[in-house]
Amino acid sequence: MLYSPAEVAQQSSHGYFTSGSAVPAARIVVQSQQPRCFKCLILPWQPLVATDRHVLMAVEESLASTTDLPLVLHTCQFFTDVMLRDFPAEVFLQRPPILKVIINNSASENEYQGFLLG
């Protein structure tokens, strides 16, 4: 159904825009006077038994080994296949040495590529 401009003007005064403004009432946003701040998520501490702590330390030491590339590759495979499934993510966020070693190893990727290409 087509409307003339006069009919459209008449309908708009009785329709969605009741105050004659071009902004719908649902779209008007009132800005809060509260200051913006960083919200921090605090994760509950994940306690570990002695064997779990031992596994974490052994994996960290194996990943830090820069002389034995097959050991590092095997440990990376173990980390992705076993540890990421057995341990909750909070464990790695609360005990970051393994993540730091992985980041350092990936940052020195060129060194390992040279070793592989021999």
Backbone as XML, in Angstrom:
<?xml version="1.0"?>
<chain id="A" units="angstrom">
  <residue number="1" name="MET">
    <atom name="N" x="0.843" y="-1.171" z="0.000"/>
    <atom name="CA" x="0.000" y="0.000" z="0.000"/>
    <atom name="C" x="0.890" y="1.235" z="0.000"/>
  </residue>
  <residue number="2" name="LEU">
    <atom name="N" x="0.632" y="2.176" z="-0.904"/>
    <atom name="CA" x="1.419" y="3.392" z="-1.023"/>
    <atom name="C" x="0.692" y="4.548" z="-0.354"/>
  </residue>
  <residue number="3" name="TYR">
    <atom name="N" x="1.458" y="5.422" z="0.312"/>
    <atom name="CA" x="0.899" y="6.579" z="0.995"/>
    <atom name="C" x="1.449" y="7.849" z="0.365"/>
  </residue>
  <residue number="4" name="SER">
    <atom name="N" x="0.665" y="8.887" z="0.403"/>
    <atom name="CA" x="1.133" y="10.192" z="-0.060"/>
    <atom name="C" x="1.995" y="10.800" z="1.038"/>
  </residue>
  <residue number="5" name="PRO">
    <atom name="N" x="2.856" y="11.780" z="0.699"/>
    <atom name="CA" x="3.680" y="12.422" z="1.727"/>
    <atom name="C" x="2.861" y="13.018" z="2.869"/>
  </residue>
  <residue number="6" name="ALA">
    <atom name="N" x="1.689" y="13.528" z="2.563"/>
    <atom name="CA" x="0.842" y="14.115" z="3.618"/>
    <atom name="C" x="0.343" y="13.024" z="4.563"/>
  </residue>
  <residue number="7" name="GLU">
    <atom name="N" x="0.000" y="11.871" z="4.019"/>
    <atom name="CA" x="-0.476" y="10.771" z="4.856"/>
    <atom name="C" x="0.656" y="10.227" z="5.734"/>
  </residue>
  <residue number="8" name="VAL">
    <atom name="N" x="1.867" y="10.167" z="5.169"/>
    <atom name="CA" x="3.020" y="9.691" z="5.938"/>
    <atom name="C" x="3.295" y="10.638" z="7.091"/>
  </residue>
  <residue number="9" name="ALA">
    <atom name="N" x="3.241" y="11.962" z="6.842"/>
    <atom name="CA" x="3.489" y="12.940" z="7.897"/>
    <atom name="C" x="2.426" y="12.829" z="8.980"/>
  </residue>
  <residue number="10" name="GLN">
    <atom name="N" x="1.176" y="12.604" z="8.579"/>
    <atom name="CA" x="0.096" y="12.478" z="9.550"/>
    <atom name="C" x="0.248" y="11.206" z="10.380"/>
  </residue>
  <residue number="11" name="GLN">
    <atom name="N" x="0.655" y="10.103" z="9.752"/>
    <atom name="CA" x="0.813" y="8.847" z="10.471"/>
    <atom name="C" x="2.008" y="8.881" z="11.414"/>
  </residue>
  <residue number="12" name="SER">
    <atom name="N" x="3.073" y="9.574" z="11.007"/>
    <atom name="CA" x="4.261" y="9.580" z="11.847"/>
    <atom name="C" x="4.031" y="10.320" z="13.155"/>
  </residue>
  <residue number="13" name="SER">
    <atom name="N" x="3.088" y="11.253" z="13.173"/>
    <atom name="CA" x="2.820" y="11.953" z="14.426"/>
    <atom name="C" x="2.046" y="11.083" z="15.406"/>
  </residue>
  <residue number="14" name="HIS">
    <atom name="N" x="1.418" y="10.014" z="14.903"/>
    <atom name="CA" x="0.656" y="9.141" z="15.767"/>
    <atom name="C" x="1.294" y="7.767" z="15.891"/>
  </residue>
  <residue number="15" name="GLY">
    <atom name="N" x="2.433" y="7.556" z="15.276"/>
    <atom name="CA" x="3.024" y="6.222" z="15.230"/>
    <atom name="C" x="4.139" y="6.035" z="16.244"/>
  </residue>
  <residue number="16" name="TYR">
    <atom name="N" x="5.172" y="5.416" z="15.800"/>
    <atom name="CA" x="6.286" y="5.026" z="16.658"/>
    <atom name="C" x="6.989" y="6.221" z="17.279"/>
  </residue>
  <residue number="17" name="PHE">
    <atom name="N" x="7.176" y="7.301" z="16.492"/>
    <atom name="CA" x="7.859" y="8.488" z="16.978"/>
    <atom name="C" x="6.813" y="9.435" z="17.557"/>
  </residue>
  <residue number="18" name="THR">
    <atom name="N" x="6.585" y="9.345" z="18.843"/>
    <atom name="CA" x="5.512" y="10.130" z="19.448"/>
    <atom name="C" x="5.918" y="11.566" z="19.734"/>
  </residue>
  <residue number="19" name="SER">
    <atom name="N" x="7.188" y="11.844" z="19.974"/>
    <atom name="CA" x="7.595" y="13.202" z="20.320"/>
    <atom name="C" x="8.055" y="13.996" z="19.114"/>
  </residue>
  <residue number="20" name="GLY">
    <atom name="N" x="7.989" y="13.414" z="17.941"/>
    <atom name="CA" x="8.422" y="14.118" z="16.743"/>
    <atom name="C" x="9.915" y="14.036" z="16.521"/>
  </residue>
  <residue number="21" name="SER">
    <atom name="N" x="10.652" y="13.380" z="17.411"/>
    <atom name="CA" x="12.089" y="13.253" z="17.219"/>
    <atom name="C" x="12.366" y="12.110" z="16.258"/>
  </residue>
  <residue number="22" name="ALA">
    <atom name="N" x="13.495" y="12.136" z="15.613"/>
    <atom name="CA" x="13.840" y="11.118" z="14.625"/>
    <atom name="C" x="14.492" y="9.900" z="15.269"/>
  </residue>
  <residue number="23" name="VAL">
    <atom name="N" x="14.736" y="9.931" z="16.575"/>
    <atom name="CA" x="15.389" y="8.821" z="17.263"/>
    <atom name="C" x="14.334" y="8.015" z="18.009"/>
  </residue>
  <residue number="24" name="PRO">
    <atom name="N" x="14.232" y="6.715" z="17.744"/>
    <atom name="CA" x="13.251" y="5.914" z="18.467"/>
    <atom name="C" x="13.538" y="5.895" z="19.967"/>
  </residue>
  <residue number="25" name="ALA">
    <atom name="N" x="12.504" y="5.793" z="20.751"/>
    <atom name="CA" x="12.665" y="5.806" z="22.206"/>
    <atom name="C" x="13.518" y="4.641" z="22.684"/>
  </residue>
  <residue number="26" name="ALA">
    <atom name="N" x="13.430" y="3.505" z="22.006"/>
    <atom name="CA" x="14.203" y="2.340" z="22.414"/>
    <atom name="C" x="15.690" y="2.521" z="22.140"/>
  </residue>
  <residue number="27" name="ARG">
    <atom name="N" x="16.041" y="3.438" z="21.256"/>
    <atom name="CA" x="17.444" y="3.646" z="20.891"/>
    <atom name="C" x="18.130" y="4.722" z="21.723"/>
  </residue>
  <residue number="28" name="ILE">
    <atom name="N" x="17.397" y="5.443" z="22.526"/>
    <atom name="CA" x="18.003" y="6.484" z="23.351"/>
    <atom name="C" x="18.738" y="5.817" z="24.500"/>
  </residue>
  <residue number="29" name="VAL">
    <atom name="N" x="20.015" y="6.131" z="24.632"/>
    <atom name="CA" x="20.842" y="5.525" z="25.661"/>
    <atom name="C" x="21.235" y="6.608" z="26.656"/>
  </residue>
  <residue number="30" name="VAL">
    <atom name="N" x="20.943" y="6.360" z="27.904"/>
    <atom name="CA" x="21.337" y="7.283" z="28.957"/>
    <atom name="C" x="22.706" y="6.850" z="29.450"/>
  </residue>
  <residue number="31" name="GLN">
    <atom name="N" x="23.661" y="7.747" z="29.351"/>
    <atom name="CA" x="25.011" y="7.408" z="29.785"/>
    <atom name="C" x="25.114" y="7.530" z="31.297"/>
  </residue>
  <residue number="32" name="SER">
    <atom name="N" x="25.731" y="6.519" z="31.869"/>
    <atom name="CA" x="25.905" y="6.480" z="33.311"/>
    <atom name="C" x="27.020" y="7.430" z="33.728"/>
  </residue>
  <residue number="33" name="GLN">
    <atom name="N" x="26.893" y="7.974" z="34.913"/>
    <atom name="CA" x="27.916" y="8.860" z="35.445"/>
    <atom name="C" x="29.001" y="8.091" z="36.189"/>
  </residue>
  <residue number="34" name="GLN">
    <atom name="N" x="28.901" y="6.748" z="36.212"/>
    <atom name="CA" x="29.898" y="5.941" z="36.901"/>
    <atom name="C" x="31.182" y="5.907" z="36.079"/>
  </residue>
  <residue number="35" name="PRO">
    <atom name="N" x="32.335" y="5.940" z="36.741"/>
    <atom name="CA" x="33.590" y="5.869" z="35.996"/>
    <atom name="C" x="33.792" y="4.478" z="35.400"/>
  </residue>
  <residue number="36" name="ARG">
    <atom name="N" x="34.460" y="4.447" z="34.269"/>
    <atom name="CA" x="34.786" y="3.164" z="33.657"/>
    <atom name="C" x="35.931" y="2.526" z="34.436"/>
  </residue>
  <residue number="37" name="CYS">
    <atom name="N" x="35.824" y="1.236" z="34.643"/>
    <atom name="CA" x="36.892" y="0.554" z="35.364"/>
    <atom name="C" x="37.072" y="-0.842" z="34.785"/>
  </residue>
  <residue number="38" name="PHE">
    <atom name="N" x="38.198" y="-1.422" z="35.066"/>
    <atom name="CA" x="38.536" y="-2.759" z="34.590"/>
    <atom name="C" x="37.950" y="-3.778" z="35.547"/>
  </residue>
  <residue number="39" name="LYS">
    <atom name="N" x="37.139" y="-4.677" z="35.023"/>
    <atom name="CA" x="36.571" y="-5.722" z="35.865"/>
    <atom name="C" x="37.516" y="-6.915" z="35.856"/>
  </residue>
  <residue number="40" name="CYS">
    <atom name="N" x="37.828" y="-7.392" z="37.013"/>
    <atom name="CA" x="38.773" y="-8.486" z="37.165"/>
    <atom name="C" x="38.018" y="-9.750" z="37.547"/>
  </residue>
  <residue number="41" name="LEU">
    <atom name="N" x="38.334" y="-10.815" z="36.870"/>
    <atom name="CA" x="37.732" y="-12.104" z="37.170"/>
    <atom name="C" x="38.705" y="-12.873" z="38.051"/>
  </residue>
  <residue number="42" name="ILE">
    <atom name="N" x="38.244" y="-13.248" z="39.218"/>
    <atom name="CA" x="39.085" y="-13.994" z="40.153"/>
    <atom name="C" x="38.661" y="-15.451" z="40.097"/>
  </residue>
  <residue number="43" name="LEU">
    <atom name="N" x="39.600" y="-16.291" z="39.739"/>
    <atom name="CA" x="39.334" y="-17.714" z="39.650"/>
    <atom name="C" x="39.674" y="-18.379" z="40.977"/>
  </residue>
  <residue number="44" name="PRO">
    <atom name="N" x="38.880" y="-19.347" z="41.394"/>
    <atom name="CA" x="39.210" y="-20.043" z="42.644"/>
    <atom name="C" x="40.504" y="-20.841" z="42.484"/>
  </residue>
  <residue number="45" name="TRP">
    <atom name="N" x="41.299" y="-20.862" z="43.530"/>
    <atom name="CA" x="42.570" y="-21.568" z="43.494"/>
    <atom name="C" x="42.318" y="-23.058" z="43.310"/>
  </residue>
  <residue number="46" name="GLN">
    <atom name="N" x="43.064" y="-23.666" z="42.402"/>
    <atom name="CA" x="42.933" y="-25.089" z="42.114"/>
    <atom name="C" x="44.030" y="-25.844" z="42.861"/>
  </residue>
  <residue number="47" name="PRO">
    <atom name="N" x="43.698" y="-26.505" z="43.954"/>
    <atom name="CA" x="44.726" y="-27.265" z="44.671"/>
    <atom name="C" x="45.115" y="-28.505" z="43.867"/>
  </residue>
  <residue number="48" name="LEU">
    <atom name="N" x="46.377" y="-28.876" z="43.988"/>
    <atom name="CA" x="46.891" y="-30.047" z="43.279"/>
    <atom name="C" x="47.507" y="-31.023" z="44.266"/>
  </residue>
  <residue number="49" name="VAL">
    <atom name="N" x="47.384" y="-32.295" z="43.962"/>
    <atom name="CA" x="48.059" y="-33.311" z="44.764"/>
    <atom name="C" x="49.523" y="-33.346" z="44.341"/>
  </residue>
  <residue number="50" name="ALA">
    <atom name="N" x="50.336" y="-34.033" z="45.114"/>
    <atom name="CA" x="51.783" y="-34.061" z="44.865"/>
    <atom name="C" x="52.113" y="-34.606" z="43.480"/>
  </residue>
  <residue number="51" name="THR">
    <atom name="N" x="51.399" y="-35.638" z="43.028"/>
    <atom name="CA" x="51.716" y="-36.209" z="41.710"/>
    <atom name="C" x="51.400" y="-35.228" z="40.585"/>
  </residue>
  <residue number="52" name="ASP">
    <atom name="N" x="50.328" y="-34.457" z="40.728"/>
    <atom name="CA" x="50.010" y="-33.451" z="39.708"/>
    <atom name="C" x="51.066" y="-32.354" z="39.661"/>
  </residue>
  <residue number="53" name="ARG">
    <atom name="N" x="51.523" y="-31.928" z="40.847"/>
    <atom name="CA" x="52.597" y="-30.921" z="40.892"/>
    <atom name="C" x="53.868" y="-31.466" z="40.262"/>
  </residue>
  <residue number="54" name="HIS">
    <atom name="N" x="54.157" y="-32.747" z="40.499"/>
    <atom name="CA" x="55.335" y="-33.370" z="39.912"/>
    <atom name="C" x="55.230" y="-33.414" z="38.384"/>
  </residue>
  <residue number="55" name="VAL">
    <atom name="N" x="54.054" y="-33.743" z="37.865"/>
    <atom name="CA" x="53.855" y="-33.773" z="36.410"/>
    <atom name="C" x="54.057" y="-32.382" z="35.819"/>
  </residue>
  <residue number="56" name="LEU">
    <atom name="N" x="53.515" y="-31.363" z="36.472"/>
    <atom name="CA" x="53.701" y="-29.993" z="35.984"/>
    <atom name="C" x="55.173" y="-29.611" z="35.940"/>
  </residue>
  <residue number="57" name="MET">
    <atom name="N" x="55.912" y="-29.937" z="36.995"/>
    <atom name="CA" x="57.338" y="-29.591" z="37.024"/>
    <atom name="C" x="58.125" y="-30.377" z="35.980"/>
  </residue>
  <residue number="58" name="ALA">
    <atom name="N" x="57.798" y="-31.659" z="35.797"/>
    <atom name="CA" x="58.504" y="-32.468" z="34.807"/>
    <atom name="C" x="58.253" y="-31.955" z="33.395"/>
  </residue>
  <residue number="59" name="VAL">
    <atom name="N" x="57.032" y="-31.579" z="33.113"/>
    <atom name="CA" x="56.711" y="-31.041" z="31.784"/>
    <atom name="C" x="57.412" y="-29.711" z="31.566"/>
  </residue>
  <residue number="60" name="GLU">
    <atom name="N" x="57.426" y="-28.881" z="32.593"/>
    <atom name="CA" x="58.126" y="-27.596" z="32.487"/>
    <atom name="C" x="59.607" y="-27.803" z="32.193"/>
  </residue>
  <residue number="61" name="GLU">
    <atom name="N" x="60.244" y="-28.731" z="32.906"/>
    <atom name="CA" x="61.669" y="-28.998" z="32.690"/>
    <atom name="C" x="61.927" y="-29.568" z="31.298"/>
  </residue>
  <residue number="62" name="SER">
    <atom name="N" x="61.043" y="-30.456" z="30.843"/>
    <atom name="CA" x="61.222" y="-31.043" z="29.514"/>
    <atom name="C" x="61.046" y="-30.002" z="28.418"/>
  </residue>
  <residue number="63" name="LEU">
    <atom name="N" x="60.084" y="-29.106" z="28.602"/>
    <atom name="CA" x="59.884" y="-28.053" z="27.604"/>
    <atom name="C" x="61.036" y="-27.061" z="27.588"/>
  </residue>
  <residue number="64" name="ALA">
    <atom name="N" x="61.671" y="-26.864" z="28.730"/>
    <atom name="CA" x="62.782" y="-25.922" z="28.818"/>
    <atom name="C" x="64.071" y="-26.484" z="28.246"/>
  </residue>
  <residue number="65" name="SER">
    <atom name="N" x="64.091" y="-27.775" z="27.955"/>
    <atom name="CA" x="65.284" y="-28.393" z="27.387"/>
    <atom name="C" x="65.502" y="-27.875" z="25.974"/>
  </residue>
  <residue number="66" name="THR">
    <atom name="N" x="66.588" y="-27.163" z="25.780"/>
    <atom name="CA" x="66.860" y="-26.602" z="24.454"/>
    <atom name="C" x="67.785" y="-27.488" z="23.635"/>
  </residue>
  <residue number="67" name="THR">
    <atom name="N" x="68.361" y="-28.518" z="24.248"/>
    <atom name="CA" x="69.308" y="-29.357" z="23.524"/>
    <atom name="C" x="68.668" y="-30.610" z="22.928"/>
  </residue>
  <residue number="68" name="ASP">
    <atom name="N" x="67.544" y="-31.030" z="23.465"/>
    <atom name="CA" x="66.923" y="-32.273" z="23.018"/>
    <atom name="C" x="65.583" y="-31.967" z="22.352"/>
  </residue>
  <residue number="69" name="LEU">
    <atom name="N" x="65.623" y="-31.692" z="21.042"/>
    <atom name="CA" x="64.415" y="-31.314" z="20.318"/>
    <atom name="C" x="63.360" y="-32.423" z="20.290"/>
  </residue>
  <residue number="70" name="PRO">
    <atom name="N" x="63.728" y="-33.697" z="20.101"/>
    <atom name="CA" x="62.683" y="-34.735" z="20.146"/>
    <atom name="C" x="61.951" y="-34.781" z="21.489"/>
  </residue>
  <residue number="71" name="LEU">
    <atom name="N" x="62.662" y="-34.541" z="22.590"/>
    <atom name="CA" x="62.021" y="-34.498" z="23.904"/>
    <atom name="C" x="61.031" y="-33.343" z="23.986"/>
  </residue>
  <residue number="72" name="VAL">
    <atom name="N" x="61.416" y="-32.186" z="23.465"/>
    <atom name="CA" x="60.529" y="-31.018" z="23.484"/>
    <atom name="C" x="59.282" y="-31.291" z="22.655"/>
  </residue>
  <residue number="73" name="LEU">
    <atom name="N" x="59.448" y="-31.873" z="21.473"/>
    <atom name="CA" x="58.299" y="-32.183" z="20.625"/>
    <atom name="C" x="57.375" y="-33.209" z="21.278"/>
  </residue>
  <residue number="74" name="HIS">
    <atom name="N" x="57.964" y="-34.234" z="21.888"/>
    <atom name="CA" x="57.168" y="-35.241" z="22.582"/>
    <atom name="C" x="56.412" y="-34.623" z="23.761"/>
  </residue>
  <residue number="75" name="THR">
    <atom name="N" x="57.061" y="-33.727" z="24.478"/>
    <atom name="CA" x="56.428" y="-33.075" z="25.624"/>
    <atom name="C" x="55.301" y="-32.153" z="25.171"/>
  </residue>
  <residue number="76" name="CYS">
    <atom name="N" x="55.489" y="-31.465" z="24.055"/>
    <atom name="CA" x="54.410" y="-30.630" z="23.511"/>
    <atom name="C" x="53.201" y="-31.489" z="23.141"/>
  </residue>
  <residue number="77" name="GLN">
    <atom name="N" x="53.470" y="-32.637" z="22.545"/>
    <atom name="CA" x="52.390" y="-33.555" z="22.193"/>
    <atom name="C" x="51.676" y="-34.060" z="23.450"/>
  </residue>
  <residue number="78" name="PHE">
    <atom name="N" x="52.452" y="-34.399" z="24.485"/>
    <atom name="CA" x="51.877" y="-34.837" z="25.760"/>
    <atom name="C" x="51.037" y="-33.724" z="26.381"/>
  </residue>
  <residue number="79" name="PHE">
    <atom name="N" x="51.544" y="-32.494" z="26.313"/>
    <atom name="CA" x="50.835" y="-31.348" z="26.878"/>
    <atom name="C" x="49.479" y="-31.163" z="26.199"/>
  </residue>
  <residue number="80" name="THR">
    <atom name="N" x="49.462" y="-31.214" z="24.868"/>
    <atom name="CA" x="48.198" y="-30.987" z="24.159"/>
    <atom name="C" x="47.250" y="-32.173" z="24.272"/>
  </residue>
  <residue number="81" name="ASP">
    <atom name="N" x="47.783" y="-33.388" z="24.246"/>
    <atom name="CA" x="46.921" y="-34.574" z="24.274"/>
    <atom name="C" x="46.418" y="-34.931" z="25.665"/>
  </residue>
  <residue number="82" name="VAL">
    <atom name="N" x="47.246" y="-34.756" z="26.681"/>
    <atom name="CA" x="46.904" y="-35.235" z="28.018"/>
    <atom name="C" x="46.609" y="-34.084" z="28.982"/>
  </residue>
  <residue number="83" name="MET">
    <atom name="N" x="47.557" y="-33.188" z="29.124"/>
    <atom name="CA" x="47.441" y="-32.182" z="30.180"/>
    <atom name="C" x="46.294" y="-31.210" z="29.957"/>
  </residue>
  <residue number="84" name="LEU">
    <atom name="N" x="46.082" y="-30.781" z="28.731"/>
    <atom name="CA" x="44.998" y="-29.835" z="28.479"/>
    <atom name="C" x="43.626" y="-30.463" z="28.698"/>
  </residue>
  <residue number="85" name="ARG">
    <atom name="N" x="43.575" y="-31.789" z="28.712"/>
    <atom name="CA" x="42.305" y="-32.469" z="28.971"/>
    <atom name="C" x="42.150" y="-32.842" z="30.441"/>
  </residue>
  <residue number="86" name="ASP">
    <atom name="N" x="43.256" y="-33.127" z="31.117"/>
    <atom name="CA" x="43.200" y="-33.580" z="32.513"/>
    <atom name="C" x="43.184" y="-32.446" z="33.528"/>
  </residue>
  <residue number="87" name="PHE">
    <atom name="N" x="43.785" y="-31.316" z="33.172"/>
    <atom name="CA" x="43.874" y="-30.184" z="34.094"/>
    <atom name="C" x="42.931" y="-29.077" z="33.636"/>
  </residue>
  <residue number="88" name="PRO">
    <atom name="N" x="42.243" y="-28.432" z="34.584"/>
    <atom name="CA" x="41.439" y="-27.264" z="34.188"/>
    <atom name="C" x="42.355" y="-26.104" z="33.795"/>
  </residue>
  <residue number="89" name="ALA">
    <atom name="N" x="41.840" y="-25.207" z="32.991"/>
    <atom name="CA" x="42.637" y="-24.074" z="32.493"/>
    <atom name="C" x="43.173" y="-23.212" z="33.634"/>
  </residue>
  <residue number="90" name="GLU">
    <atom name="N" x="42.435" y="-23.151" z="34.736"/>
    <atom name="CA" x="42.867" y="-22.339" z="35.871"/>
    <atom name="C" x="44.231" y="-22.754" z="36.390"/>
  </residue>
  <residue number="91" name="VAL">
    <atom name="N" x="44.545" y="-24.044" z="36.296"/>
    <atom name="CA" x="45.845" y="-24.532" z="36.776"/>
    <atom name="C" x="46.971" y="-23.838" z="36.022"/>
  </residue>
  <residue number="92" name="PHE">
    <atom name="N" x="46.839" y="-23.704" z="34.720"/>
    <atom name="CA" x="47.902" y="-23.088" z="33.914"/>
    <atom name="C" x="47.929" y="-21.575" z="34.076"/>
  </residue>
  <residue number="93" name="LEU">
    <atom name="N" x="46.781" y="-20.985" z="34.352"/>
    <atom name="CA" x="46.753" y="-19.541" z="34.582"/>
    <atom name="C" x="47.305" y="-19.184" z="35.963"/>
  </residue>
  <residue number="94" name="GLN">
    <atom name="N" x="47.091" y="-20.057" z="36.943"/>
    <atom name="CA" x="47.579" y="-19.806" z="38.295"/>
    <atom name="C" x="49.032" y="-20.222" z="38.475"/>
  </residue>
  <residue number="95" name="ARG">
    <atom name="N" x="49.508" y="-21.110" z="37.619"/>
    <atom name="CA" x="50.905" y="-21.570" z="37.657"/>
    <atom name="C" x="51.474" y="-21.409" z="36.249"/>
  </residue>
  <residue number="96" name="PRO">
    <atom name="N" x="51.890" y="-20.191" z="35.899"/>
    <atom name="CA" x="52.237" y="-19.893" z="34.503"/>
    <atom name="C" x="53.604" y="-20.334" z="33.987"/>
  </residue>
  <residue number="97" name="PRO">
    <atom name="N" x="54.481" y="-20.975" z="34.748"/>
    <atom name="CA" x="55.792" y="-21.296" z="34.176"/>
    <atom name="C" x="55.729" y="-22.134" z="32.888"/>
  </residue>
  <residue number="98" name="ILE">
    <atom name="N" x="54.800" y="-23.094" z="32.796"/>
    <atom name="CA" x="54.707" y="-23.906" z="31.575"/>
    <atom name="C" x="54.328" y="-23.021" z="30.392"/>
  </residue>
  <residue number="99" name="LEU">
    <atom name="N" x="53.369" y="-22.131" z="30.592"/>
    <atom name="CA" x="52.961" y="-21.243" z="29.507"/>
    <atom name="C" x="54.097" y="-20.315" z="29.100"/>
  </residue>
  <residue number="100" name="LYS">
    <atom name="N" x="54.865" y="-19.845" z="30.069"/>
    <atom name="CA" x="56.009" y="-18.979" z="29.753"/>
    <atom name="C" x="57.041" y="-19.716" z="28.914"/>
  </residue>
  <residue number="101" name="VAL">
    <atom name="N" x="57.299" y="-20.977" z="29.259"/>
    <atom name="CA" x="58.275" y="-21.765" z="28.497"/>
    <atom name="C" x="57.766" y="-21.988" z="27.076"/>
  </residue>
  <residue number="102" name="ILE">
    <atom name="N" x="56.481" y="-22.292" z="26.934"/>
    <atom name="CA" x="55.916" y="-22.502" z="25.596"/>
    <atom name="C" x="56.007" y="-21.225" z="24.769"/>
  </residue>
  <residue number="103" name="ILE">
    <atom name="N" x="55.715" y="-20.090" z="25.381"/>
    <atom name="CA" x="55.808" y="-18.812" z="24.665"/>
    <atom name="C" x="57.249" y="-18.522" z="24.274"/>
  </residue>
  <residue number="104" name="ASN">
    <atom name="N" x="58.190" y="-18.764" z="25.183"/>
    <atom name="CA" x="59.606" y="-18.551" z="24.865"/>
    <atom name="C" x="60.061" y="-19.471" z="23.737"/>
  </residue>
  <residue number="105" name="ASN">
    <atom name="N" x="59.600" y="-20.724" z="23.766"/>
    <atom name="CA" x="59.971" y="-21.658" z="22.697"/>
    <atom name="C" x="59.388" y="-21.227" z="21.365"/>
  </residue>
  <residue number="106" name="SER">
    <atom name="N" x="58.166" y="-20.757" z="21.361"/>
    <atom name="CA" x="57.572" y="-20.333" z="20.097"/>
    <atom name="C" x="58.203" y="-19.037" z="19.612"/>
  </residue>
  <residue number="107" name="ALA">
    <atom name="N" x="58.688" y="-18.197" z="20.540"/>
    <atom name="CA" x="59.363" y="-16.965" z="20.139"/>
    <atom name="C" x="60.709" y="-17.270" z="19.493"/>
  </residue>
  <residue number="108" name="SER">
    <atom name="N" x="61.342" y="-18.376" z="19.913"/>
    <atom name="CA" x="62.639" y="-18.743" z="19.328"/>
    <atom name="C" x="62.452" y="-19.841" z="18.282"/>
  </residue>
  <residue number="109" name="GLU">
    <atom name="N" x="61.337" y="-19.781" z="17.547"/>
    <atom name="CA" x="61.006" y="-20.787" z="16.542"/>
    <atom name="C" x="62.075" y="-20.870" z="15.454"/>
  </residue>
  <residue number="110" name="ASN">
    <atom name="N" x="62.673" y="-19.754" z="15.091"/>
    <atom name="CA" x="63.693" y="-19.760" z="14.043"/>
    <atom name="C" x="64.896" y="-20.614" z="14.436"/>
  </residue>
  <residue number="111" name="GLU">
    <atom name="N" x="65.233" y="-20.600" z="15.706"/>
    <atom name="CA" x="66.349" y="-21.406" z="16.193"/>
    <atom name="C" x="66.053" y="-22.891" z="15.982"/>
  </residue>
  <residue number="112" name="TYR">
    <atom name="N" x="64.806" y="-23.321" z="16.278"/>
    <atom name="CA" x="64.442" y="-24.712" z="16.109"/>
    <atom name="C" x="64.348" y="-25.092" z="14.630"/>
  </residue>
  <residue number="113" name="GLN">
    <atom name="N" x="63.896" y="-24.187" z="13.795"/>
    <atom name="CA" x="63.814" y="-24.487" z="12.365"/>
    <atom name="C" x="65.205" y="-24.701" z="11.793"/>
  </residue>
  <residue number="114" name="GLY">
    <atom name="N" x="66.155" y="-23.935" z="12.252"/>
    <atom name="CA" x="67.531" y="-24.142" z="11.816"/>
    <atom name="C" x="68.056" y="-25.487" z="12.249"/>
  </residue>
  <residue number="115" name="PHE">
    <atom name="N" x="67.665" y="-25.920" z="13.443"/>
    <atom name="CA" x="68.082" y="-27.215" z="13.952"/>
    <atom name="C" x="67.457" y="-28.329" z="13.120"/>
  </residue>
  <residue number="116" name="LEU">
    <atom name="N" x="66.184" y="-28.179" z="12.753"/>
    <atom name="CA" x="65.509" y="-29.211" z="11.968"/>
    <atom name="C" x="66.048" y="-29.316" z="10.555"/>
  </residue>
  <residue number="117" name="LEU">
    <atom name="N" x="66.357" y="-28.161" z="9.959"/>
    <atom name="CA" x="66.831" y="-28.165" z="8.581"/>
    <atom name="C" x="68.291" y="-28.579" z="8.498"/>
  </residue>
  <residue number="118" name="GLY">
    <atom name="N" x="68.977" y="-28.476" z="9.625"/>
    <atom name="CA" x="70.329" y="-28.933" z="9.801"/>
    <atom name="C" x="71.272" y="-28.473" z="8.794"/>
  </residue>
</chain>
